[in-house]
Amino acid sequence: MKISDIKKFVEYLKVINKNRFYLSEEFIKWNSSNFKMSENESAEVYEINANKISRQIKSYIESCESKHIFSEFKFDEFDADVLINTKFLEGKDQKDNIEYKLEWRNKFYELLKQIDWREFELLGQLILTENHIENIQITKSQKDQGIDFYGYFSLKNIKSLPRFYNYFKFRIIGQVKHSEKNKGVDHQKVASFGTEINKLRKTTDKSYFVNLDDDFINSKWPILGIFITNSYYPIKAKDFANEYGIIYWDGEQISQDLATKKNIDKLFDDISQDLSLEKLKELIKEISK
């Protein structure tokens, strides 16, 4: 069985709205429907590919955990053939929040594929704001070697944290990379951005970073680099990001950030009962003003 077909099966599992379900049973139903096989034939296909299917599902769950986003399901602790719907694992309020985030995250993800690179760069400002990055400045010149924005992140406004955290502050620089065809980020782009981060850490010379203000360049606060894309990062791109200490966010992560009630209300279309691409473009225009 092709990996691409197994990935399609994983996508099918994401929309199952049951408390718990048997992986083998769902595969037999899905495979019989999609490949016009009998249940017995599909059961044989499952037996042959069971390990590959389980590995693909585990890989997806681990990917969600590493990105700090919700996964739609997890394996039962005692039965490897059972998947548990994660939204049923929590109390009612948390269940509703997970269900809400999962539903709208996927809708935002599809919208992000339909805007152009200029719009995506502007939308990056909203994504950063949702992550409590302040004083965000969008650069305009290409001379700044891939630095599309800069700003600051601090924890002083989070009252529930101990006093020690009030002293945490970081300079943030970032690059935004848009993909029209959901193509993965080129590892060379990540490496190039990492090189620029290291240059900035060592310099106080404004002649190279012409779009960064003096206070930002001369500040002694540590620098963190953030790379944002609407697609995904191949393994080699992740390796370079980790080597340079770059935080990297992909399309699923930023879609979950955007899936707030405030943003959904702004983009919701009463006629289609869905998010509106036109309203997203209007929101982006407002950001640019």
Secondary structure, 3 states (H helix, E strand, C coil): CCHHHHHHHHHHHHCCCCCEEEHHHHHHHHHHHHHCCCHHHHHHHHHHHHHHHHHHHHHHHHHHHHHCCCCCEEECCCCCCEEEEHHHCCCHHHHHHHHHHHHHHHHHHHHHCCCCHHHHHHHHHHHHHHCCEEEEEECCCHHHCCCCEEEEEECCCCCCCCHHHHHCEEEEEEEEECCCCCCCCCHHHHHHHHHHHHHHHHCCCCCCCCCCCHHHHHCCCCEEEEEEECCCCCHHHHHHHHHHCEEEECHHHHHHHHCCHHHHHHHEECCCCEECHHHHHHHHHHHHC
